Amino acid sequence: MEESLEKNLFMKKENGWETVDESKKEEIFKFSNGYMNFLNKAKTEREFIQETIKLARENGYKDIMEFQKLQSGDKIYFINREKSMYLAIIGTESIESGLHIIGSHVDSPRLDLKPNPLYEDTDMAYLKTHYYGGIKKYQWTTIPLSLHGVIVKSNGEKITVNIGEDDNDPIFTITDLLPHLAQEQMEKKLKNGIDGEDLNLLVGSIPYKDEKAKEKVKLNILNILNQKYGITEADFQSSELEIIPAFKARSLGFDSSMVAAYGQDDKVCAYTSLAAMMTLQNVKNTAVCILSDKEEIGSMGNTGMESHMFDFFISEILNKLEINKPNLLDKVFCFSKMLSSDVDAGYDPIYASVSDKLNAGFLGKGISLNKYTGARGKSGASDANAEYVAWIRNILERNDIKYQIAELGKVDIGGGGTIAYILANKGADVIDCGVPVLSMHAPYEVTSKFDIYSAFETYKTFWME
């Protein structure tokens, strides 16, 4: 009798792998292979958007500007400066009943080149960097790094750069001090062990054969770049060049149950939501997928969620449905429901002291819901209301999707934020809903394949409601 009461009343977080049979396991592994293949081609925000455009067009999506009018079933997208993107399927219900939105971000912590990056010191050529987003600086030394991005000449010519990913490419690295001479360095606090100004990329050491040249190695590097891309040193000033790990996304563990890869915050949620949208044909509420930029630095700028570009996209939909009228945009947002699909901090038993074990997200136990994020006293959080949390729970439980509701660490330890509050401020019901991650913001992050597939199932089910 007591066991029955405990079974009925206690909540338990099951290991998801214990709930699947072999055929479902194969399905999970197959989906994860597709994710890893996509991730290896889409390691930066620009690359993710380019791959998304290809996938969307293959699945019948068209640029919204190709439409004069819209109707139920139309599949559309809008590209914002090649770094963020919105996709939608027009629903059968009036759009005035609200949108079903899933929003993720495709930028990740990294190193950006400074506007004037190239210099020479003692016959070694370096590129100066400025880190982007929250990183542990020491993690970015002594690992293989690649160079991605675009260079735009003053005449408007755009050059795409991707060096270090192909096995035949050279890679780059940031050096560190040998332990034998690092006594003073190792006395510093961990956060000060490597200074931001010392994250300089080693890029060459052969001097150009010109006796009159003062910086022969720098000249040789510029000559190589000029021959390959037709650029001069001044062209660095109008470039967006990112330094990211040259690691490939790989299966992790003897059982291959996990994925190790750079940039899974937040491309794991971006990919699963995108993959879910590609399966949709008919939806009741208009389904919208957001792939945003700049989240790691506060969502500012015209490609971040704080801009009005998303409002413009929804306004264009209203215009082309020929139903726009004063205050309709506000009304649509106020009746909308959203999943802010961003990752959660996975519980790591090695660092258990920073987590409240009762309220942590665990790898392998399904999608993780965060009712609120913020810091300490919920500062900066949108804090989903109980009615909306119950509505989401109902969807997941009816469809037998494993989920867990968690917090981002202990109350006074730290905190974080997502794009949730931005849409909540517009009036939408929003909750954070993503994949638990180990080593978040590190050059190599870890996720569970079970959770990845649970995210795909969650996002697909949410849109089908």
C-alpha positions as CSV (number, residue, x, y, z in Angstrom):
1,M,0.0,0.0,0.0
2,E,2.8,2.4,0.9
3,E,4.7,1.6,-2.3
4,S,1.6,2.3,-4.3
5,L,1.1,5.6,-2.6
6,E,4.7,6.6,-3.2
7,K,4.4,5.6,-6.9
8,N,1.3,7.8,-7.2
9,L,2.4,10.8,-5.3
10,F,6.2,11.1,-5.8
11,M,7.8,12.7,-8.8
12,K,10.8,11.0,-10.2
13,K,13.3,11.9,-12.9
14,E,13.9,8.7,-15.0
15,N,17.0,8.1,-17.0
16,G,15.5,8.4,-20.5
17,W,17.7,5.6,-21.9
18,E,15.9,3.1,-19.7
19,T,12.5,4.0,-21.3
20,V,13.4,3.4,-24.9
21,D,13.6,0.2,-26.9
22,E,16.3,-0.6,-29.6
23,S,14.3,0.9,-32.5
24,K,13.8,4.2,-30.7
25,K,17.5,4.2,-29.7
26,E,18.4,3.8,-33.4
27,E,16.1,6.7,-34.3
28,I,17.7,8.9,-31.6
29,F,21.2,8.0,-32.9
30,K,20.3,8.6,-36.5
31,F,18.8,12.0,-35.6
32,S,22.0,12.9,-33.6
33,N,24.2,12.0,-36.6
34,G,22.2,14.5,-38.7
35,Y,22.7,17.1,-36.0
36,M,26.5,16.5,-35.8
37,N,26.8,16.6,-39.6
38,F,24.9,19.9,-39.7
39,L,27.0,21.4,-36.9
40,N,30.2,20.6,-38.7
41,K,29.1,22.7,-41.6
42,A,27.5,25.5,-39.5
43,K,29.9,26.5,-36.8
44,T,29.2,30.3,-36.9
45,E,26.0,32.3,-37.1
46,R,26.5,33.2,-40.8
47,E,27.2,29.5,-41.7
48,F,24.2,28.4,-39.7
49,I,21.9,30.8,-41.6
50,Q,23.4,29.7,-45.0
51,E,22.7,26.0,-44.2
52,T,19.2,26.9,-43.0
53,I,18.4,28.7,-46.3
54,K,19.4,25.6,-48.2
55,L,17.3,23.3,-46.0
56,A,14.3,25.6,-46.0
57,R,14.2,25.9,-49.7
58,E,14.5,22.2,-50.1
59,N,11.4,21.9,-47.9
60,G,9.3,24.4,-49.9
61,Y,10.0,27.6,-48.0
62,K,10.3,30.9,-49.9
63,D,11.4,34.4,-49.0
64,I,8.5,36.4,-47.8
65,M,9.4,39.1,-50.3
66,E,8.5,36.6,-53.1
67,F,4.8,36.7,-52.0
68,Q,2.2,39.3,-52.8
69,K,-0.4,37.6,-50.6
70,L,-0.2,34.9,-48.0
71,Q,-2.7,32.2,-47.1
72,S,-2.9,29.2,-44.8
73,G,-0.2,26.6,-45.5
74,D,2.3,29.1,-47.0
75,K,5.9,28.5,-45.8
76,I,8.0,31.6,-45.6
77,Y,11.3,33.0,-44.2
78,F,13.1,36.3,-43.8
79,I,16.9,36.7,-43.7
80,N,18.3,39.5,-41.5
81,R,21.7,40.6,-42.8
82,E,22.8,36.9,-43.2
83,K,23.2,36.5,-39.4
84,S,19.6,35.9,-38.1
85,M,16.5,34.5,-39.7
86,Y,12.8,33.9,-39.1
87,L,10.7,31.1,-40.6
88,A,7.0,30.6,-40.4
89,I,4.1,28.4,-41.6
90,I,0.8,30.2,-41.9
91,G,-1.9,28.5,-39.7
92,T,-5.5,27.6,-40.4
93,E,-6.7,29.7,-37.4
94,S,-6.8,33.5,-37.6
95,I,-3.4,34.9,-36.7
96,E,-5.3,37.1,-34.2
97,S,-5.5,34.1,-31.9
98,G,-1.7,34.3,-31.5
99,L,1.5,32.7,-32.8
100,H,3.3,29.6,-31.6
101,I,6.9,30.8,-31.5
102,I,10.1,28.9,-30.8
103,G,13.2,31.1,-30.5
104,S,16.8,30.1,-30.3
105,H,20.1,31.8,-31.0
106,V,22.9,30.8,-33.4
107,D,25.8,32.9,-32.1
108,S,28.2,31.3,-29.6
109,P,31.1,32.4,-27.4
110,R,34.3,32.9,-29.5
111,L,37.2,35.2,-30.3
112,D,36.7,38.0,-32.9
113,L,39.6,39.6,-34.7
114,K,40.2,43.2,-33.8
115,P,39.9,45.8,-36.6
116,N,43.7,46.1,-37.0
117,P,44.8,42.6,-35.9
118,L,48.0,41.7,-37.7
119,Y,51.4,42.3,-36.1
120,E,54.9,40.9,-35.9
121,D,57.0,40.3,-32.9
122,T,60.5,38.6,-32.9
123,D,59.9,37.0,-36.3
124,M,56.4,35.6,-35.3
125,A,53.2,36.9,-36.9
126,Y,50.0,37.2,-34.7
127,L,46.4,38.3,-35.0
128,K,45.0,40.2,-32.1
129,T,41.5,39.2,-30.8
130,H,38.7,40.5,-28.7
131,Y,36.6,37.8,-27.0
132,Y,32.9,37.6,-27.6
133,G,30.5,36.5,-24.9
134,G,31.3,34.8,-21.6
135,I,34.4,32.7,-21.8
136,K,37.0,31.2,-19.5
137,K,40.0,32.7,-21.3
138,Y,42.4,30.0,-20.2
139,Q,40.3,27.4,-22.1
140,W,41.2,29.0,-25.4
141,T,44.9,28.5,-25.3
142,T,46.8,25.5,-26.8
143,I,43.9,24.1,-28.8
144,P,43.5,23.9,-32.6
145,L,41.6,27.0,-33.9
146,S,40.1,27.9,-37.2
147,L,39.3,31.2,-38.9
148,H,35.8,31.8,-40.2
149,G,33.9,34.8,-41.6
150,V,33.8,37.4,-44.3
151,I,36.0,40.2,-45.6
152,V,34.2,43.0,-47.4
153,K,36.4,45.3,-49.6
154,S,35.6,49.0,-49.9
155,N,34.2,48.3,-53.4
156,G,31.6,46.0,-51.9
157,E,33.2,42.7,-52.9
158,K,32.6,40.1,-50.3
159,I,35.0,37.2,-49.6
160,T,34.1,34.2,-47.5
161,V,36.9,32.8,-45.3
162,N,37.0,29.3,-43.8
163,I,40.5,28.1,-42.8
164,G,41.3,25.2,-40.5
165,E,38.4,22.9,-40.9
166,D,39.6,20.8,-43.8
167,D,42.2,18.2,-43.0
168,N,44.5,19.8,-45.6
169,D,44.2,23.3,-44.1
170,P,46.6,24.7,-41.6
171,I,45.2,25.4,-38.1
172,F,46.1,28.2,-35.7
173,T,46.6,28.3,-31.9
174,I,47.1,30.6,-28.9
175,T,50.2,29.7,-26.9
176,D,50.5,29.4,-23.2
177,L,53.4,29.5,-20.7
178,L,55.2,26.3,-19.9
179,P,54.8,25.0,-16.3
180,H,58.5,25.3,-15.6
181,L,58.3,29.1,-16.0
182,A,54.7,29.7,-14.8
183,Q,55.2,30.1,-11.1
184,E,53.9,33.7,-11.1
185,Q,51.1,32.9,-13.5
186,M,49.8,30.0,-11.4
187,E,49.7,32.2,-8.3
188,K,47.0,34.3,-10.0
189,K,43.3,33.8,-9.7
190,L,42.0,31.5,-12.4
191,K,40.1,34.2,-14.2
192,N,43.3,36.3,-14.4
193,G,45.6,33.5,-15.5
194,I,45.3,34.6,-19.1
195,D,44.7,38.3,-20.0
196,G,42.3,39.2,-22.8
197,E,45.0,41.1,-24.6
198,D,47.2,38.0,-24.6
199,L,44.7,35.9,-26.6
200,N,46.8,36.5,-29.7
201,L,46.6,34.0,-32.5
202,L,49.9,32.6,-33.9
203,V,49.7,32.6,-37.7
204,G,53.2,32.4,-39.2
205,S,56.9,32.5,-38.9
206,I,58.5,32.6,-42.4
207,P,60.0,36.0,-43.4
208,Y,59.4,37.4,-46.9
209,K,62.6,37.6,-48.9
210,D,62.9,41.4,-49.1
211,E,66.0,42.9,-47.4
212,K,64.3,46.3,-47.3
213,A,61.2,45.2,-45.5
214,K,61.0,45.9,-41.8
215,E,58.4,43.3,-40.8
216,K,59.2,40.4,-43.1
217,V,57.0,37.8,-41.5
218,K,54.0,40.1,-41.4
219,L,54.7,41.0,-45.1
220,N,54.8,37.3,-46.0
221,I,51.4,36.7,-44.3
222,L,49.9,39.6,-46.1
223,N,51.3,38.4,-49.4
224,I,49.8,35.0,-48.9
225,L,46.4,36.5,-48.1
226,N,46.7,38.9,-51.1
227,Q,47.4,36.0,-53.4
228,K,44.6,33.9,-52.0
229,Y,41.9,36.5,-51.4
230,G,43.1,39.7,-53.2
231,I,43.0,41.7,-49.9
232,T,45.4,44.2,-48.3
233,E,45.8,44.9,-44.6
234,A,43.3,47.7,-44.7
235,D,40.5,45.2,-45.6
236,F,40.7,43.7,-42.1
237,Q,38.9,46.9,-41.0
238,S,35.7,45.9,-42.8
239,S,35.7,42.2,-41.9
240,E,33.9,39.9,-39.5
241,L,36.4,37.2,-38.8
242,E,35.8,34.7,-35.9
243,I,38.3,32.4,-34.2
244,I,36.6,29.2,-33.2
245,P,37.8,25.7,-32.2
246,A,38.7,23.4,-35.1
247,F,37.2,20.4,-33.3
248,K,34.6,18.3,-35.1
249,A,31.3,17.4,-33.5
250,R,31.8,13.8,-32.3
251,S,30.0,11.1,-30.4
252,L,31.2,10.9,-26.8
253,G,31.6,7.9,-24.5
254,F,32.1,4.1,-25.0
255,D,28.3,3.9,-25.6
256,S,28.2,7.0,-27.9
257,S,25.4,8.3,-25.9
258,M,26.5,12.0,-25.9
259,V,27.7,14.6,-28.4
260,A,30.8,16.7,-27.9
261,A,31.0,19.8,-30.0
262,Y,31.7,23.5,-30.1
263,G,28.8,25.9,-30.1
264,Q,26.0,23.6,-28.8
265,D,24.9,26.7,-26.9
266,D,22.6,27.3,-28.6
267,K,22.9,25.5,-31.9
268,V,21.6,22.3,-30.3
269,C,18.2,24.1,-29.8
270,A,18.4,25.9,-33.0
271,Y,18.9,22.7,-35.0
272,T,16.3,20.7,-33.2
273,S,13.7,23.5,-33.6
274,L,14.6,23.9,-37.3
275,A,14.5,20.2,-37.9
276,A,11.0,20.1,-36.2
277,M,9.7,22.9,-38.4
278,M,10.8,21.1,-41.5
279,T,8.5,18.2,-40.6
280,L,5.4,20.4,-40.4
281,Q,2.8,20.6,-43.1
282,N,-0.4,22.0,-41.6
283,V,-0.7,23.8,-38.3
284,K,-3.5,25.5,-36.4
285,N,-1.7,28.5,-35.0
286,T,0.8,30.1,-37.2
287,A,4.2,28.5,-36.4
288,V,7.3,30.8,-36.1
289,C,10.9,29.7,-35.7
290,I,13.4,32.4,-34.6
291,L,17.1,32.0,-35.2
292,S,18.6,35.1,-33.6
293,D,22.1,36.6,-33.3
294,K,23.9,38.5,-30.5
295,E,22.3,36.7,-27.6
296,E,25.7,36.0,-26.0
297,I,26.3,39.7,-25.7
298,G,22.9,40.9,-24.7
299,S,20.8,40.5,-27.9
300,M,21.5,44.1,-28.9
301,G,22.1,45.4,-32.5
302,N,20.0,45.0,-35.6
303,T,20.5,41.2,-35.8
304,G,19.7,40.7,-32.1
305,M,16.2,40.1,-30.6
306,E,16.1,43.6,-29.1
307,S,15.9,45.1,-32.6
308,H,12.6,45.7,-34.4
309,M,13.4,43.3,-37.2
310,F,11.2,40.5,-35.8
311,D,8.3,43.0,-35.5
312,F,8.9,43.9,-39.1
313,F,8.6,40.2,-40.2
314,I,5.3,39.7,-38.3
315,S,4.0,43.0,-39.7
316,E,4.8,41.8,-43.2
317,I,2.8,38.7,-42.5
318,L,-0.1,40.7,-41.4
319,N,0.2,43.0,-44.4
320,K,0.3,40.1,-46.8
321,L,-2.7,38.4,-45.1
322,E,-4.4,41.7,-45.8
323,I,-5.7,41.9,-42.3
324,N,-3.4,44.5,-40.7
325,K,-5.0,47.3,-38.7
326,P,-3.9,49.5,-35.8
327,N,-2.7,47.7,-32.7
328,L,-3.0,44.2,-34.4
329,L,0.7,43.5,-34.0
330,D,0.4,44.1,-30.3
331,K,-2.7,41.9,-30.1
332,V,-1.0,39.1,-31.9
333,F,2.0,39.1,-29.5
334,C,-0.3,39.3,-26.4
335,F,-2.1,36.1,-27.4
336,S,1.1,34.3,-28.5
337,K,2.8,31.4,-26.8
338,M,6.6,30.9,-27.0
339,L,9.3,28.4,-26.1
340,S,12.6,30.2,-25.6
341,S,14.7,27.3,-26.8
342,D,18.0,27.9,-25.0
343,V,20.2,25.4,-23.3
344,D,20.3,24.7,-19.5
345,A,23.3,24.0,-17.3
346,G,23.5,20.3,-16.9
347,Y,24.2,18.9,-13.4
348,D,27.9,17.9,-13.2
349,P,28.7,15.6,-10.2
350,I,32.3,16.8,-10.3
351,Y,31.1,20.3,-9.6
352,A,28.0,19.5,-7.6
353,S,28.5,22.3,-5.1
354,V,27.1,25.0,-7.5
355,S,23.8,23.2,-8.1
356,D,20.7,22.5,-6.1
357,K,20.3,18.8,-6.9
358,L,16.5,18.9,-6.4
359,N,16.2,21.7,-9.0
360,A,18.9,20.8,-11.5
361,G,18.7,19.7,-15.1
362,F,20.3,16.3,-15.7
363,L,21.8,14.8,-18.9
364,G,19.7,12.0,-20.3
365,K,16.5,12.9,-18.5
366,G,14.8,14.9,-21.2
367,I,14.1,18.4,-22.2
368,S,14.8,21.0,-19.4
369,L,12.3,23.7,-18.6
370,N,13.4,26.9,-16.7
371,K,10.4,28.8,-15.3
372,Y,12.8,31.7,-14.8
373,T,16.5,32.5,-15.2
374,G,18.0,35.8,-14.1
375,A,20.5,36.2,-11.3
376,R,20.1,35.9,-7.5
377,G,16.7,37.5,-6.8
378,K,15.5,36.5,-10.3
379,S,16.9,39.8,-11.6
380,G,16.2,40.1,-15.3
381,A,13.9,37.1,-15.5
382,S,10.5,36.9,-17.2
383,D,9.3,34.2,-14.9
384,A,6.6,32.1,-16.6
385,N,3.2,32.1,-14.9
386,A,1.8,28.9,-13.4
387,E,-1.0,28.6,-15.9
388,Y,1.4,28.5,-18.8
389,V,3.8,26.1,-17.1
390,A,0.8,23.7,-16.6
391,W,-0.2,24.1,-20.3
392,I,3.3,23.1,-21.4
393,R,3.3,20.2,-18.9
394,N,0.0,19.0,-20.3
395,I,1.4,18.9,-23.8
396,L,4.5,16.9,-22.8
397,E,2.7,14.5,-20.5
398,R,0.0,13.7,-23.1
399,N,2.7,12.9,-25.7
400,D,4.9,11.0,-23.3
401,I,7.9,13.3,-23.7
402,K,10.4,13.2,-20.9
403,Y,10.9,16.6,-19.3
404,Q,12.4,18.2,-16.1
405,I,11.9,21.6,-14.6
406,A,15.1,23.1,-13.3
407,E,17.0,26.2,-12.2
408,L,20.4,27.5,-13.4
409,G,22.5,26.7,-10.3
410,K,22.1,27.7,-6.7
411,V,20.4,30.9,-5.8
412,D,23.4,33.0,-4.9
413,I,26.0,31.4,-7.1
414,G,25.3,33.3,-10.3
415,G,22.7,33.2,-13.0
416,G,22.1,33.8,-16.7
417,G,19.5,35.0,-19.2
418,T,18.0,34.2,-22.6
419,I,15.8,36.0,-25.1
420,A,12.7,34.9,-23.1
421,Y,12.2,38.3,-21.5
422,I,12.2,40.2,-24.9
423,L,9.1,38.3,-26.2
424,A,7.5,38.3,-22.7
425,N,7.8,42.1,-22.7
426,K,5.7,42.1,-25.9
427,G,3.0,40.2,-24.0
428,A,3.6,36.6,-25.0
429,D,3.6,33.7,-22.6
430,V,7.2,32.4,-22.6
431,I,9.2,29.7,-20.8
432,D,12.8,28.6,-21.4
433,C,12.9,25.1,-22.8
434,G,16.2,23.5,-23.9
435,V,18.8,20.9,-23.7
436,P,21.0,20.5,-20.6
437,V,24.7,21.0,-21.4
438,L,28.0,20.2,-19.6
439,S,30.9,22.6,-19.9
440,M,28.7,25.4,-21.3
441,H,30.6,28.2,-23.1
442,A,33.7,26.0,-23.3
443,P,35.4,25.3,-26.6
444,Y,33.9,21.7,-26.4
445,E,30.5,21.3,-24.9
446,V,28.6,18.0,-24.0
447,T,25.0,17.0,-24.5
448,S,23.0,13.8,-24.3
449,K,21.6,12.4,-27.5
450,F,18.4,11.4,-25.6
451,D,17.9,15.1,-24.6
452,I,18.6,16.3,-28.2
453,Y,15.8,14.0,-29.5
454,S,13.5,15.0,-26.7
455,A,14.0,18.6,-27.7
456,F,13.0,17.8,-31.3
457,E,9.9,15.9,-30.1
458,T,9.0,18.8,-27.8
459,Y,9.3,21.5,-30.4
460,K,7.4,19.5,-33.0
461,T,4.6,18.8,-30.5
462,F,4.4,22.4,-29.4
463,W,3.8,23.6,-33.0
464,M,1.2,20.9,-33.7
465,E,-1.0,21.9,-30.7
